């Protein structure tokens, strides 16, 4: 159990960093050869500022509290730390990762599987909305070194004795503020209570904000944790070129024409297009489908199989994914080179969630974000620029030159 040292006086909105060591390259981390091979094969080129601080203390076995905003590279930080610590000869759950949503759990599983492709380490997604019997059978088989799942289903599998935790040496709470705000506090505390009975269990916690319920988890279950909070919003936009296109107020057909022309100019580029409402997503998807675009759509009112099918279509062939903020809040699309804000986000903080999760700009990749802006929205765009200390430039005449 933790002693909570140094946490009682922390403001609920923020934490104070107590760790200054950095590692500036993957090669300097002394990673397993097969893991390093997977990192470079995936296309990672350099560490984000957050990863330079966060990966090594996790690998060294320290408890870590990281205040990390969307776009800072938490998925890779988790994946690399976990894969480095796993003993491939132990066929049991060594690391348990709790994620806020099914989509986020699948996304983490995918990155771990891809980066760990040469390591012979298996990662299993244990999530709600699937058959309990399938999870029970798979987990009792015991081949998965890493289990990532949603709190409700993981809690159920532990109490059914399908998911054994006697070999679990590390637990990761991803997007802790989101998980706890969704009513999973009881399950999270129960899971932590079971796993943290051993004084050697390592706890790693990521959270964009630090409300009281997150601080309570830190105080109760973590031992003298390393605290990291270095990633600023503007840092997350590095490598992403941002542009705007002016459109006529209330002229949706003209706006669709502009979008269609733009995407034809940059053919063979996958793009995520964000709208502010479910209705607009469905309307725009129909419009683009009528123009013979290969389009998928995703929004919160879809059930899990529908969302999974849309993501499979997008990653296997369709060039365009039309989405609400639901995608921005739960799924990484960092390999997508282009993000288009068909609607500017109503909340400036949603801008980084959209552009930071896509746009290709994280982990050293370059990417592009294009914003459709009506005359009445120029003020909103300027507020976004001020919020992130960034500049959104007018779209050049030839969009093909952007790539």
C-alpha positions as CSV (number, residue, x, y, z in Angstrom):
1,X,0.0,0.0,0.0
2,X,1.1,3.6,-0.6
3,X,2.1,6.1,2.0
4,X,0.7,9.0,-0.1
5,X,3.8,11.0,0.6
6,X,3.7,14.4,-1.0
7,X,0.2,14.0,-2.5
8,X,-2.0,15.5,0.2
9,X,-1.3,19.1,-0.8
10,X,-1.5,18.6,-4.6
11,X,-4.1,20.7,-6.4
12,X,-6.8,18.5,-7.8
13,X,-6.2,20.1,-11.3
14,X,-2.5,19.3,-11.5
15,X,0.5,17.5,-10.1
16,X,4.0,18.7,-9.5
17,X,6.7,16.8,-11.4
18,X,9.5,15.3,-9.2
19,X,11.5,13.6,-11.9
20,X,13.9,15.3,-14.3
21,X,15.8,12.5,-15.9
22,X,15.3,12.0,-19.6
23,X,16.3,9.5,-22.3
24,X,16.4,11.1,-25.7
25,X,16.4,8.0,-28.0
26,X,15.1,4.5,-28.2
27,X,18.6,3.2,-28.7
28,X,19.7,4.7,-25.4
29,X,17.0,2.7,-23.5
30,X,18.9,-0.6,-23.7
31,X,15.7,-2.3,-25.0
32,X,15.4,-5.9,-26.0
33,X,16.6,-6.3,-29.6
34,X,13.3,-7.7,-30.8
35,X,11.4,-4.9,-29.2
36,X,13.6,-2.3,-30.7
37,X,13.1,-3.9,-34.1
38,X,9.3,-3.7,-33.7
39,X,9.5,0.0,-32.7
40,X,11.4,1.0,-35.8
41,X,9.3,-1.4,-38.0
42,X,6.2,0.4,-36.7
43,X,7.6,3.7,-38.0
44,X,8.5,5.4,-34.7
45,X,11.4,7.8,-35.3
46,X,11.8,9.8,-32.1
47,X,10.5,10.1,-28.6
48,X,8.0,12.7,-27.5
49,X,9.0,14.9,-24.6
50,X,6.6,13.0,-22.4
51,X,8.1,9.6,-23.4
52,X,11.6,10.8,-22.7
53,X,10.6,11.2,-19.1
54,X,8.0,8.4,-18.6
55,X,9.3,5.2,-20.2
56,X,12.5,4.6,-18.2
57,X,11.1,4.9,-14.7
58,X,8.3,2.5,-15.6
59,X,10.9,0.0,-17.1
60,X,13.0,0.3,-13.9
61,X,9.9,-0.8,-11.8
62,X,9.0,2.5,-10.2
63,X,5.4,3.5,-9.6
64,X,4.6,6.3,-12.1
65,X,2.0,9.0,-12.0
66,X,1.9,10.9,-15.3
67,X,-0.3,13.8,-16.1
68,X,-0.5,13.3,-19.9
69,X,-2.7,15.1,-22.4
70,X,-4.0,13.6,-25.6
71,X,-1.3,13.6,-28.2
72,X,1.6,13.2,-25.8
73,X,2.3,9.6,-26.7
74,X,1.0,7.6,-23.8
75,X,0.1,4.5,-25.9
76,X,3.6,4.0,-27.0
77,X,4.9,4.7,-23.6
78,X,2.7,2.0,-22.1
79,X,3.4,-0.5,-24.9
80,X,7.2,-0.1,-24.8
81,X,7.4,-0.2,-21.0
82,X,5.1,-3.3,-20.8
83,X,6.9,-5.2,-23.6
84,X,10.3,-4.6,-22.1
85,X,9.3,-5.9,-18.6
86,X,7.5,-9.1,-19.8
87,X,9.2,-12.5,-19.3
88,X,8.2,-14.4,-22.4
89,X,8.8,-17.7,-20.7
90,X,6.1,-17.1,-18.1
91,X,2.7,-18.0,-19.7
92,X,0.4,-16.0,-17.4
93,X,-0.9,-12.5,-17.1
94,X,2.1,-10.4,-16.0
95,X,0.7,-7.0,-16.9
96,X,-2.9,-5.8,-16.5
97,X,-4.0,-2.6,-18.3
98,X,-7.3,-0.9,-17.5
99,X,-8.8,1.3,-20.3
100,X,-11.9,3.5,-20.3
101,X,-13.6,2.1,-23.4
102,X,-13.6,-0.9,-25.6
103,X,-12.2,1.1,-28.5
104,X,-9.3,2.3,-26.4
105,X,-8.6,-1.2,-25.1
106,X,-8.5,-2.5,-28.7
107,X,-6.2,0.4,-29.7
108,X,-3.7,-0.4,-27.0
109,X,-3.9,-4.1,-27.8
110,X,-3.2,-3.3,-31.5
111,X,-0.1,-1.2,-30.7
112,X,1.3,-3.7,-28.3
113,X,0.8,-6.5,-30.8
114,X,2.4,-4.5,-33.6
115,X,5.4,-3.2,-31.7
116,X,5.8,-6.6,-30.1
117,X,5.4,-8.5,-33.3
118,X,9.0,-10.0,-33.0
119,X,8.8,-10.8,-29.3
120,X,6.4,-13.7,-29.1
121,X,4.4,-11.9,-26.4
122,X,0.5,-12.2,-26.6
123,X,-1.9,-9.4,-25.6
124,X,-5.6,-10.1,-25.0
125,X,-8.4,-7.6,-25.0
126,X,-11.0,-8.4,-22.3
127,X,-13.9,-6.0,-22.9
128,X,-17.6,-5.8,-22.4
129,X,-20.0,-6.4,-25.3
130,X,-18.4,-9.8,-26.1
131,X,-19.3,-13.3,-25.0
132,X,-18.3,-14.0,-21.5
133,X,-17.6,-17.6,-22.4
134,X,-15.0,-16.6,-25.0
135,X,-13.1,-14.5,-22.4
136,X,-13.3,-17.2,-19.8
137,X,-11.9,-19.9,-22.1
138,X,-9.2,-17.7,-23.5
139,X,-8.0,-16.4,-20.1
140,X,-8.1,-19.8,-18.4
141,X,-5.8,-21.0,-21.2
142,X,-3.2,-18.6,-19.7
143,X,-1.1,-17.8,-22.7
144,X,-1.6,-14.0,-22.6
145,X,1.3,-12.2,-20.9
146,X,-0.6,-8.9,-21.2
147,X,-4.4,-8.4,-20.6
148,X,-5.9,-5.0,-21.5
149,X,-9.6,-4.4,-20.8
150,X,-12.4,-2.4,-19.4
151,X,-12.9,-2.4,-15.6
152,X,-16.3,-4.1,-15.6
153,X,-15.3,-7.1,-17.6
154,X,-11.8,-7.4,-16.0
155,X,-13.4,-7.3,-12.6
156,X,-15.9,-10.0,-13.6
157,X,-13.1,-12.3,-15.0
158,X,-11.0,-11.9,-11.8
159,X,-14.0,-12.9,-9.6
160,X,-14.9,-15.8,-11.9
161,X,-11.3,-17.0,-11.4
162,X,-10.8,-17.0,-15.1
163,X,-8.2,-14.2,-15.0
164,X,-5.4,-15.3,-12.6
165,X,-3.4,-12.5,-11.1
166,X,-0.8,-14.4,-9.0
167,X,1.9,-13.7,-11.6
168,X,0.8,-10.1,-12.3
169,X,3.6,-7.7,-11.5
170,X,2.4,-4.5,-13.1
171,X,-1.0,-2.7,-13.4
172,X,-1.6,0.3,-15.6
173,X,-4.6,2.6,-15.2
174,X,-5.0,4.4,-18.6
175,X,-7.0,7.7,-18.7
176,X,-7.7,7.4,-15.0
177,X,-9.9,10.5,-14.8
178,X,-12.1,9.2,-17.6
179,X,-12.4,5.7,-16.1
180,X,-13.4,7.0,-12.7
181,X,-15.8,9.6,-14.0
182,X,-17.7,6.8,-15.8
183,X,-18.7,5.1,-12.6
184,X,-16.0,2.4,-12.4
185,X,-14.5,3.6,-9.1
186,X,-15.8,0.6,-7.1
187,X,-14.4,-2.0,-9.7
188,X,-11.1,-0.1,-10.0
189,X,-10.6,0.0,-6.2
190,X,-11.5,-3.7,-5.9
191,X,-9.1,-4.7,-8.7
192,X,-6.3,-2.7,-7.2
193,X,-7.0,-4.1,-3.8
194,X,-6.5,-7.6,-5.1
195,X,-3.4,-6.9,-7.2
196,X,-1.7,-4.5,-4.7
197,X,-1.8,-7.0,-1.8
198,X,1.7,-7.8,-2.9
199,X,4.1,-5.0,-2.0
200,X,6.0,-5.7,-5.2
201,X,3.2,-4.9,-7.6
202,X,4.1,-1.9,-9.8
203,X,1.4,0.7,-10.5
204,X,1.5,3.1,-13.5
205,X,-1.3,5.7,-13.8
206,X,-1.9,8.1,-16.7
207,X,-4.5,10.9,-16.5
208,X,-5.1,14.2,-18.3
209,X,-6.4,15.8,-15.1
210,X,-6.1,15.0,-11.4
211,X,-9.5,15.2,-9.7
212,X,-9.9,14.0,-6.2
213,X,-10.9,10.5,-7.1
214,X,-7.7,10.0,-9.1
215,X,-5.6,11.3,-6.2
216,X,-7.4,8.9,-3.8
217,X,-6.2,6.0,-6.0
218,X,-2.7,7.3,-6.0
219,X,-2.7,7.8,-2.3
220,X,-4.2,4.4,-1.5
221,X,-2.3,2.1,-3.9
222,X,1.0,3.7,-5.0
223,X,4.3,3.8,-3.3
224,X,6.3,7.0,-3.4
225,X,5.5,7.4,-7.2
226,X,7.6,9.2,-9.7
227,X,5.4,12.2,-10.8
228,X,5.7,13.5,-14.4
229,X,3.9,16.4,-15.9
230,X,5.8,18.1,-18.7
231,X,3.7,17.9,-21.8
232,X,2.2,21.2,-22.9
233,X,-0.6,21.5,-25.4
234,X,1.6,23.3,-28.0
235,X,4.2,20.5,-27.8
236,X,1.6,18.1,-29.0
237,X,1.1,20.1,-32.3
238,X,4.8,19.9,-33.3
239,X,5.1,18.3,-36.7
240,X,1.5,19.0,-37.6
241,X,1.0,21.7,-40.3
242,X,-2.3,23.5,-39.7
243,X,-4.4,25.2,-42.3
244,X,-7.8,26.7,-42.8
245,X,-10.2,26.9,-45.7
246,X,-12.8,29.7,-45.7
247,X,-16.4,28.6,-46.6
248,X,-19.7,30.3,-47.0
249,X,-22.0,30.6,-44.0
250,X,-24.9,28.1,-44.1
251,X,-23.9,26.8,-47.6
252,X,-23.5,23.1,-46.8
253,X,-23.6,21.9,-50.4
254,X,-20.8,24.3,-51.3
255,X,-18.8,23.1,-48.2
256,X,-19.2,19.5,-49.4
257,X,-18.1,20.5,-52.9
258,X,-14.9,22.1,-51.3
259,X,-14.3,18.9,-49.3
260,X,-14.8,16.7,-52.3
261,X,-12.4,18.8,-54.4
262,X,-9.8,18.8,-51.7
263,X,-9.8,15.1,-51.2
264,X,-9.6,14.5,-55.0
265,X,-6.5,16.7,-55.1
266,X,-4.8,14.6,-52.4
267,X,-5.8,11.2,-53.7
268,X,-4.7,8.0,-51.9
269,X,-4.4,9.8,-48.5
270,X,-6.4,8.5,-45.6
271,X,-8.3,11.2,-43.8
272,X,-10.4,11.5,-40.6
273,X,-13.1,14.1,-41.0
274,X,-14.6,15.4,-37.7
275,X,-18.1,16.8,-37.3
276,X,-19.8,18.1,-34.2
277,X,-22.9,15.9,-34.2
278,X,-24.1,12.4,-35.0
279,X,-26.6,13.8,-37.4
280,X,-23.9,15.7,-39.3
281,X,-21.7,12.6,-39.5
282,X,-24.5,10.6,-41.0
283,X,-25.5,13.4,-43.4
284,X,-21.9,13.9,-44.6
285,X,-21.3,10.2,-45.0
286,X,-24.3,9.9,-47.2
287,X,-23.2,12.9,-49.3
288,X,-19.7,11.5,-49.8
289,X,-20.9,8.0,-50.5
290,X,-23.2,9.5,-53.2
291,X,-20.0,11.0,-54.8
292,X,-18.4,7.5,-54.9
293,X,-16.0,8.1,-52.0
294,X,-15.0,5.0,-49.9
295,X,-16.3,6.2,-46.6
296,X,-16.8,4.8,-43.1
297,X,-18.5,6.5,-40.2
298,X,-18.3,6.3,-36.4
299,X,-20.2,7.9,-33.6
300,X,-21.3,7.1,-30.0
301,X,-24.8,6.0,-30.9
302,X,-23.4,3.0,-32.8
303,X,-23.2,-0.2,-30.9
304,X,-19.8,-1.9,-30.4
305,X,-20.0,-4.3,-33.5
306,X,-21.0,-1.4,-35.7
307,X,-18.0,0.7,-34.5
308,X,-15.6,-2.2,-34.8
309,X,-16.8,-2.8,-38.4
310,X,-16.3,0.9,-39.3
311,X,-12.8,0.9,-37.9
312,X,-12.0,-2.4,-39.8
313,X,-13.3,-0.8,-43.0
314,X,-11.2,2.3,-42.5
315,X,-7.9,0.5,-41.7
316,X,-8.4,-2.1,-44.5
317,X,-9.3,0.1,-47.4
318,X,-11.8,3.0,-47.1
319,X,-9.9,6.3,-47.4
320,X,-12.2,8.5,-45.4
321,X,-13.6,8.1,-41.8
322,X,-16.2,10.6,-40.7
323,X,-16.5,10.8,-37.0
324,X,-17.6,12.8,-33.9
325,X,-15.4,13.6,-30.9
326,X,-16.1,10.0,-29.7
327,X,-13.3,8.9,-32.0
328,X,-11.0,11.7,-30.8
329,X,-11.6,10.8,-27.2
330,X,-11.0,7.1,-27.4
331,X,-8.9,6.0,-30.4
332,X,-5.5,6.7,-31.7
333,X,-5.2,7.2,-35.5
334,X,-1.7,8.5,-35.4
335,X,-0.7,6.8,-38.7
336,X,-3.4,8.8,-40.6
337,X,-1.6,11.8,-42.3
338,X,-4.6,14.1,-42.6
339,X,-7.3,15.3,-40.2
340,X,-10.1,17.6,-41.5
341,X,-12.3,19.6,-39.1
342,X,-15.4,19.8,-41.2
343,X,-16.9,21.5,-38.2
344,X,-14.6,23.5,-35.9
345,X,-14.8,22.0,-32.4
346,X,-17.1,23.9,-30.0
347,X,-14.5,23.4,-27.2
348,X,-10.9,24.4,-27.8
349,X,-9.7,21.5,-25.8
350,X,-11.3,19.1,-28.3
351,X,-9.0,20.5,-31.0
352,X,-5.9,18.8,-29.6
353,X,-7.9,15.6,-29.1
354,X,-8.8,15.5,-32.8
355,X,-5.6,16.8,-34.3
356,X,-3.3,15.2,-31.7
357,X,-4.7,11.8,-32.1
358,X,-4.4,11.9,-35.9
359,X,-2.6,14.3,-38.2
360,X,0.4,12.0,-38.2
361,X,2.4,14.5,-36.1
362,X,3.1,12.5,-33.0
363,X,6.3,10.5,-32.4
364,X,8.2,12.4,-35.1
365,X,5.8,11.9,-38.0
366,X,4.7,14.8,-40.1
367,X,1.0,15.4,-40.7
368,X,-1.6,17.9,-41.8
369,X,-4.7,19.4,-40.2
370,X,-7.2,21.3,-42.3
371,X,-10.1,23.4,-40.8
372,X,-13.2,24.5,-42.6
373,X,-14.0,27.9,-41.3
374,X,-17.0,30.1,-42.1
375,X,-16.8,33.9,-41.7
376,X,-18.7,33.7,-38.4
377,X,-16.2,31.1,-37.1
378,X,-13.0,33.1,-37.6
379,X,-13.1,34.3,-34.0
380,X,-13.4,30.6,-32.8
381,X,-10.4,29.7,-34.9
382,X,-8.4,32.6,-33.4
383,X,-9.4,31.4,-29.9
384,X,-7.9,28.0,-30.8
385,X,-4.7,29.6,-32.0
386,X,-4.4,31.6,-28.7
387,X,-5.3,28.6,-26.6
388,X,-2.4,26.5,-28.1
389,X,0.0,29.3,-28.9
390,X,0.0,28.2,-32.5
391,X,-0.8,29.6,-35.9
392,X,-3.3,28.2,-38.4
393,X,-2.3,29.3,-41.9
394,X,-4.5,29.9,-44.9
395,X,-4.7,26.9,-47.2
396,X,-2.3,27.1,-50.2
397,X,-3.7,27.0,-53.7
398,X,-2.4,23.6,-54.5
399,X,-3.2,21.2,-51.7
400,X,-1.1,18.5,-53.4
401,X,2.0,20.4,-52.3
402,X,1.2,19.7,-48.6
403,X,2.4,16.1,-48.8
